[in-house]
Amino acid sequence: MNIIIIEDEKPAARLLQRKVEKLGLHVSNMLHSVEESIQWFQNNAHPDLIFLDIQLSDGLSFEIFEAIDIKSAVIFTTAYDEYALRAFKLNSIDYLLKPIDEDDLEIAVKKFKARTQTTSNLSLDFEMIKKMLVNPIDKNYKKRFTVKVGQQLKLINIEEAECFYSQDKGTYLHTYDNRDYLLDGTLEQLEIDLDPKEFFRVSRKFIIPLKGIKEIQVHTNSRLKIVLPTYKEDEVIVARERVNDFKEWIG
């Protein structure tokens, strides 16, 4: 396995190298700037995995991707979380905040190994079969909800939904005008009824729409925190086991 580290602070690079090699991996090279990295990629075979700092001495490491079509997997290592969304749109495995916790590093490496493992058996797993059964190509997804407000019924279009959440054994629709409505059914049923291109179940408690994402923040234990426009009652956290699927969903 060919691994390189791109980090402008040489002591930090050496520290990360020791942590990575402690996990039984070998770091073949260390680079320290955007310019040096571009020149290196132009003249060398691309590695399997890159540990990449975002802010280098001569610019942001995203400039490397703009100059070179890099196919390597990437684990970002940075002291800043404001670049998380941009990083996830690249071929990233994880986004580790400095100082890098060894347990988080080990989890990130395990994610990389799991993603790169090949198998001769290409049979469909249960989740894939379930999605094929409940989401056929010609399925008509839910466009509106009928809710009870006092003694009246109200129609709410799907475009008004900022999120869906469960609370005290109830399922609720939260709208962009900061109102909550009790729905019949469960989040499990909503997963089937909602267009998976537009809605994603980030955890057992929340389903969110793509257009409702105001901000994505790096959270503890390799999870993500979603900031919505008006919903403030509870933190909307992407469960760790759903982070990779979430990254693919946001594109």
Helices and strands as residue ranges (DSSP letters): E 3-6, H 10-22, E 27-31, H 34-43, E 49-52, E 55-56, E 59-60, H 62-67, E 73-78, H 84-88, E 92-97, H 102-116, H 126-134, E 144-149, E 152-157, G 158-160, E 161-167, E 170-175, E 180-183, H 187-193, E 199-201, E 206-209, G 210-212, E 215-218, G 220-222, E 224-227, E 236-238, G 240-242, H 243-250
